[in-house]
Amino acid sequence: SMDRVGPGLQGLTVAARYVPTGGGLMVGGDWFDSIVLPSGRLGLVIGDVQGHDVQAAGLMSQLRTAIHAYAAEGHGPDAVLVRASRFLASLGENRFATCIYLEADPASGTLRIARAGHPHPVLRLPDGTCLLKHVRGGLPLGLELGEDDYPVSTMTLRENEILMLCTDGLIESGGHDMYSGWLRVRSALEPGAAGDIDGLADRLMNAVVVPHPAQDGGRPSPFTEDDIALLLLRRDPAGSSVDPAGRSLRLTLEQDQAHGLADARIEFRGLLHDWAHSEHVDTALLLASELLGNVLIHTEHSAVLRAHISGVEGQRRLRIEVTDRSDEVPHRRVPGELSSSGRGLVLLDLLAHHWNVRPEPEGKTVWFELDESDATGP
C-alpha cells in the first residue's frame, strides 16, 4: 500500500500517509516517493497534480515514474524539477502539478530542496515547536516556461528534528484556509516525542480526516474533499546527547535574497511563540534585522543567523549570532552620525542584556542574548 514508504537510510527515518479523495475512490493527483540515490543519499518527493479525476491520477502516475527515473539518474533537485516540468508539458494535457523534491544526506543531515509551487515544508524542532520553513521556489510543473528556474535551498536537519512535507489537502481539508489550517496542523504536530514518528503521522491524519458515515453497517471510512499526502523525515539521534529542551534555528541570507528577511522574521517569531515577554520578541526581531541588514548593505557576503534557546520555561536565555565573512569590524559611532552599522551597535547597547563581537578565522560574529526572567531590560 502507499501508506508505508520504503525504509529511510541509516540516520534518517521516513513516515508517510496517503488518503484518497472522497473516501476510497483511489483517484487523485497526490503522491509521494522515497528513492535511495546512487550517491547514497535519500531522495524524497511529494507532489499534487491539479484535478481529482481519472486523468489526474493517470498523469500523476506518469509524472511519479518520470521523477523517480530522473532522481535515480543522479540529477540534482533543480534539474529533476526542470525535467519533470518539461515532461508534464510534453504530455499536452494542459495540467500543472506542484511538487517538492529534496535530497537528504544521512551523514550530515544536510537537505537540498527544490520547490515548484508547492506549500512550504514545516520544521518540527526536538521540543515540538513547529515553524513554516520558507523555501525559495519556482512555478508549478507543466507550465511552458521560457526560463526554467528552480533555486535549490540548503538546510541542515539536526538530530530529532523532523521536516514535514504535505499537499494542500492536509492543510485546507474541512473548509480551512492556509492560515487556520496551518494552526490546526501545528497543534496536532507539536505534542508527542520525535521518537514516535508514526504516532505523529497518525495524529496529524486524525486531526484533519473526517470519518464518513458507514455504508450498510460497514466501518466508517475517512472522507476528504481533496486527497492528502504526508511525508515526515526525521534525522535520528546518533547518541543520547540530544538536548530535548534546547531549540535552535539556523538561516542563511544571500545577498540577492532581501525578501528572505521577511521569511526569516516569520520563522523567528515561530521560534519564540511561547516566550514570556512579547516585547522581548520585538526587540530580538529588531536587533536581528539590524544585524542581518548590516551584512547585506555593508558587505558583499551572505549572512548566517543562528538562534538558540536554552534553559527552563520562564528562565530561558535566547542567544542570537550573526556571522559574515567580511573583516570590517563594526565601530560604535556617535549617535549623531547617520550610519546604520553604528545604529545597530547603539541599539545592542540599549536593548540587549549581553552582546559582543567575536572575530572569526574568516570574518566576524556579532552576538547578543536576552534573558526571559529579565522583564525590565537592562
Summary of the structure (lengths in Angstrom):
residues: 378
radius of gyration: 22.5
end to end distance: 59.0
largest distance: 80.8
contacts: 1252
relative contact order: 0.11
helix: 29%
strand: 28%
